[in-house]
Amino acid sequence: MSPPLLKLGAVLSTVAMISNWMSQTLPSLVGLNTTRITTSDTLTQISPKEGWQVYSSAQDPDGRCICTVVAPEQNLCSRDAKSRQLRQLLEKVQNMSQSIEVLNLRTQRDFQYVLKMETQMKGLKAKFRQIEDDRKTLMTKHFQELKEKMDELLPLIPVLEQYKTDAKLITQFKEEIRNLSTVLTGIQEEIGAYDYEELHQRVLSLETRLRDCMKKLTCGKLMKITGPITVKISGTRFGAWMTDPLASEKNNRVWYMDSYTNNKIVHEYKSLADFVSGAESRTYNLPFKWAGTNHVVYNGSLYFNKYQSNIIIKYSFDTGRVLAQRSLEYAGFHNVYPYTWGGFSDIDLMADEIGLWAVYATNQNAGNIVISQLNQDTLEVLKSWSTGYPKRSAGESFMICGTLYVTNSHLTGAKVYYSYSTKTSTYEYTDIPFHNQYFHISMLDYNARDRALYAWNNGHQVLFNVTLFHVIKTEDDT
């Protein structure tokens, strides 16, 4: 393309940019589009109170970005806060007015160039007519070059006419911005409770739509692990901490179980903030000591392995009683088939989007990992899968969407090395590294509500963010 055409392409790109920007920005000025979601690869807190938080990110088969978002809690604002919000909105409008002025100057400058170009094109057209009249006296080569140049420029004439119209549209935009600024100034002076209530309802409506969107996220495949985020430093080298993935949005209790043996005291905190500050709300004295660090809280109950046995215990925090107990048939215990770090980690209890699971090894499966889905009420084994991965060679493991992910070590340089899908009864070797910052992991469990991994890393309680490849449900799916 010749230089004039390049220049014209830049001008038209500017107009397209302005039109696109105005179509996206003007609705937000009047409250028709108030959504702004900030993505992040790190999880700053489990229950955000100041801004949107992203817990996972991926893309669908079409390349669209998929994010898991938790909306902030809504707080009613005071009259001063309402005024401040509108004042900030007015300032944004004024800034936009200044931006429009800059764009207008740029457009007028380009418009002058277009007019000059239009004059040149008309002169070229007249010259072409003259050349065509005398073409018999000119060389064929020169005539053909001029002919091609004219054919290239003729389609731009209607484009120039359209550009003139777009230049007028910019002037209209300027006037609309001035009018909107005047309206907002009036609202700021005459703000009432009704205006704020309407704005508040829009925010609530937005939150509802976001939650409906999140419900369409189905199970995904693990793609990446990022972090860790250090939440607290406490306890011994080995232990477990967790939240309930089935708890309500307002229930953010944290449970803390130090050591892998010779203990039966569970500490409870009302929130993650209380856990960090050490503001304990309650303690539970379990009827039995636990073995290992692979406990799980699920639907208000604690599931743990009874010390020196292959018995699983279900303990209710609400009643303080044992609701069920069952022997896990053939499961090795008391350091017969632990993870590589030992610590009586023979039986690993975990939960995901599908339900409650037990991961262990048996002599019948040659010490390789067995996965069993459990009935959360009776602890009965619903179905089992026998893998070919040696339990003693695994650093730690966790379940996401019915797939078991196994790390190759509990020390520095660990990565997710192996996965087994209970849906297809197939396995694959993977290579998903993660940062073992404190060199020794003795507990690693996935929380489906938070879309994060909880870990006990050498006396540090940490969180890892996970990135899942999601499949999005649509209304047409059956």
URBEL-V990760 format. One record per residue. N is the residue number from 0. PSI is psi in radians with two decimals (* if undefined). OMEGA is omega in whole degrees, 0 to 359 (999 if undefined). Layout:
BEGIN
n->[N;N]
psi->[PSI;PSI]
omega->[OMEGA;OMEGA]
END
This chain:
BEGIN
n->[0;1;2;3;4;5;6;7;8;9;10;11;12;13;14;15;16;17;18;19;20;21;22;23;24;25;26;27;28;29;30;31;32;33;34;35;36;37;38;39;40;41;42;43;44;45;46;47;48;49;50;51;52;53;54;55;56;57;58;59;60;61;62;63;64;65;66;67;68;69;70;71;72;73;74;75;76;77;78;79;80;81;82;83;84;85;86;87;88;89;90;91;92;93;94;95;96;97;98;99;100;101;102;103;104;105;106;107;108;109;110;111;112;113;114;115;116;117;118;119;120;121;122;123;124;125;126;127;128;129;130;131;132;133;134;135;136;137;138;139;140;141;142;143;144;145;146;147;148;149;150;151;152;153;154;155;156;157;158;159;160;161;162;163;164;165;166;167;168;169;170;171;172;173;174;175;176;177;178;179;180;181;182;183;184;185;186;187;188;189;190;191;192;193;194;195;196;197;198;199;200;201;202;203;204;205;206;207;208;209;210;211;212;213;214;215;216;217;218;219;220;221;222;223;224;225;226;227;228;229;230;231;232;233;234;235;236;237;238;239;240;241;242;243;244;245;246;247;248;249;250;251;252;253;254;255;256;257;258;259;260;261;262;263;264;265;266;267;268;269;270;271;272;273;274;275;276;277;278;279;280;281;282;283;284;285;286;287;288;289;290;291;292;293;294;295;296;297;298;299;300;301;302;303;304;305;306;307;308;309;310;311;312;313;314;315;316;317;318;319;320;321;322;323;324;325;326;327;328;329;330;331;332;333;334;335;336;337;338;339;340;341;342;343;344;345;346;347;348;349;350;351;352;353;354;355;356;357;358;359;360;361;362;363;364;365;366;367;368;369;370;371;372;373;374;375;376;377;378;379;380;381;382;383;384;385;386;387;388;389;390;391;392;393;394;395;396;397;398;399;400;401;402;403;404;405;406;407;408;409;410;411;412;413;414;415;416;417;418;419;420;421;422;423;424;425;426;427;428;429;430;431;432;433;434;435;436;437;438;439;440;441;442;443;444;445;446;447;448;449;450;451;452;453;454;455;456;457;458;459;460;461;462;463;464;465;466;467;468;469;470;471;472;473;474;475;476;477]
psi->[2.44;2.82;-0.75;-0.70;-0.67;-0.77;-0.75;-0.66;-0.67;-0.71;-0.84;-0.64;-0.67;-0.78;-0.77;-0.69;-0.75;-0.81;-0.76;-0.73;-0.73;-0.66;-0.50;-0.48;-0.73;-0.72;-0.60;-0.44;-0.49;0.25;0.19;-0.27;1.66;0.33;2.30;2.03;2.18;2.13;2.77;2.57;-0.01;2.56;1.95;-0.51;2.81;-0.61;1.47;2.54;-0.14;-0.26;2.95;2.52;2.48;2.25;-0.40;2.73;2.60;-2.93;2.62;3.08;-0.42;0.00;0.09;2.48;2.32;2.24;2.55;2.14;2.42;2.13;2.63;2.75;2.53;2.32;2.30;2.42;2.67;2.97;-0.64;-0.70;-0.66;-0.79;-0.73;-0.70;-0.75;-0.59;-0.70;-0.68;-0.70;-0.71;-0.68;-0.72;-0.71;-0.68;-0.68;-0.64;-0.72;-0.70;-0.67;-0.67;-0.75;-0.79;-0.63;-0.74;-0.73;-0.70;-0.75;-0.67;-0.80;-0.57;-0.69;-0.67;-0.72;-0.75;-0.74;-0.71;-0.64;-0.71;-0.75;-0.68;-0.70;-0.69;-0.69;-0.65;-0.75;-0.70;-0.68;-0.69;-0.73;-0.74;-0.66;-0.65;-0.62;0.39;-0.40;-0.36;-0.04;2.79;2.47;-0.61;-0.81;-0.71;-0.75;-0.68;-0.77;-0.63;-0.79;-0.67;-0.71;-0.72;-0.55;-0.56;-0.46;-0.74;-0.28;-0.23;-0.86;-0.50;-0.69;-0.68;-0.70;-0.63;-0.63;-0.72;-0.72;-0.62;-0.67;-0.63;-0.62;-0.72;-0.68;-0.70;-0.73;-0.76;-0.68;-0.68;-0.74;-0.74;-0.73;-0.68;-0.71;-0.73;-0.78;-0.64;-0.72;-0.70;-0.70;-0.62;-0.50;0.54;2.47;3.01;-0.59;-0.71;-0.75;-0.70;-0.71;-0.74;-0.73;-0.71;-0.61;-0.68;-0.76;-0.68;-0.71;-0.78;-0.71;-0.77;-0.64;-0.73;-0.66;-0.66;-0.71;-0.55;-0.37;-0.17;2.08;-3.07;2.58;2.94;2.38;2.22;-0.60;2.62;2.23;2.75;-2.74;2.88;2.06;2.04;-0.73;2.74;1.99;2.86;-2.93;-2.97;-0.41;2.50;-2.99;2.57;2.64;2.88;2.97;2.03;-0.29;0.12;2.75;2.94;-0.51;-0.18;1.83;0.62;2.56;2.38;2.55;2.18;1.83;2.48;2.86;-0.02;2.94;0.66;2.57;0.40;2.17;2.26;2.40;2.49;2.49;-0.43;2.97;-0.62;-0.73;-0.64;-0.76;-0.72;-0.22;0.30;1.43;2.40;-0.47;2.70;2.64;2.33;1.75;2.67;-0.31;2.68;2.65;2.84;2.33;-2.87;0.21;0.97;2.94;2.47;2.23;2.07;0.74;0.01;2.64;2.27;2.19;2.84;2.13;2.38;2.39;0.69;2.94;0.51;2.32;2.35;2.37;2.05;2.24;2.20;-0.54;-0.75;-0.29;0.48;2.75;2.12;-0.46;2.69;2.49;2.49;2.31;1.79;2.27;-0.01;2.28;2.64;2.96;0.95;0.49;-0.83;1.16;3.09;3.04;-0.47;-0.09;-2.28;0.55;0.61;0.64;-0.74;2.09;2.02;2.38;2.89;2.63;-2.80;-0.40;-0.68;-2.59;2.42;2.72;2.32;2.21;-2.98;2.71;2.79;-0.63;-0.49;0.41;0.57;0.09;2.83;2.38;2.35;2.22;2.29;2.30;2.60;2.13;-0.36;-0.82;-0.23;0.25;2.47;2.07;-0.70;2.62;2.64;2.28;2.13;3.07;0.28;2.14;2.25;-0.69;-0.29;-0.08;2.38;-0.91;3.00;2.83;2.76;2.39;2.06;0.73;0.11;2.27;2.24;2.22;2.31;2.65;-0.14;2.83;0.06;-3.02;2.46;0.15;2.63;2.80;2.01;-0.38;2.50;2.59;2.13;2.11;-0.31;-0.72;-0.10;0.71;2.79;2.88;2.67;2.32;3.05;1.35;1.71;2.76;2.77;1.85;1.37;-0.62;0.30;-0.23;1.88;2.20;0.09;2.29;1.90;2.51;2.40;2.01;-0.53;-0.74;-0.20;0.89;2.80;2.23;2.37;2.59;1.91;1.53;0.88;0.11;2.28;2.03;2.85;2.47;2.38;2.55;2.50;2.14;2.54;1.95;2.60;2.21;2.23;2.50;2.94;-0.40;-0.20;2.51;*]
omega->[182;181;179;180;176;180;180;178;177;180;181;176;178;180;180;180;181;182;180;180;181;182;180;188;184;178;181;181;182;173;181;180;186;183;170;183;180;181;182;176;181;179;185;176;185;182;186;181;185;183;179;179;179;182;176;181;179;175;179;183;179;178;180;181;179;182;174;190;170;184;179;175;182;177;177;182;176;179;178;180;179;180;180;179;180;178;177;178;179;179;178;180;179;177;178;179;177;179;179;179;179;179;181;178;180;180;180;178;179;181;177;178;180;179;179;181;180;178;179;180;178;178;178;180;179;179;179;178;180;180;181;178;183;189;181;181;181;176;182;182;181;180;182;179;179;179;180;180;180;178;181;184;184;180;182;181;176;178;178;178;178;180;176;178;180;178;176;180;177;178;178;178;179;182;179;178;178;180;180;178;179;180;181;176;178;179;180;181;185;183;179;182;182;181;180;181;178;178;180;179;177;178;179;178;178;180;179;180;178;180;177;178;181;180;180;178;176;181;182;179;181;180;186;174;180;182;7;168;180;182;184;173;182;174;181;181;185;178;181;173;189;169;184;181;180;180;178;182;181;181;182;182;179;177;191;183;184;175;181;180;175;179;176;179;178;180;181;178;185;182;177;178;177;178;180;182;180;181;182;181;184;173;179;177;184;180;180;172;179;176;178;181;190;178;177;172;185;177;174;181;177;176;181;179;179;184;178;178;172;180;176;182;171;185;181;176;182;183;183;183;174;182;180;172;183;177;178;191;176;182;175;181;179;176;172;176;179;166;187;183;178;173;179;183;183;184;182;178;184;180;175;182;184;181;186;184;170;179;186;178;181;173;181;178;174;179;178;186;172;178;179;173;187;168;186;180;186;184;177;177;180;179;181;177;179;180;178;183;182;182;182;179;182;176;175;178;179;181;170;175;176;177;177;177;186;176;184;182;173;185;180;181;181;175;174;193;189;175;180;181;176;179;182;183;178;179;172;175;185;178;181;182;171;189;177;193;185;161;184;180;178;176;180;184;180;175;186;180;182;186;182;175;173;182;171;189;175;180;177;175;188;177;172;171;176;173;181;170;186;168;185;174;173;182;181;181;177;999]
END
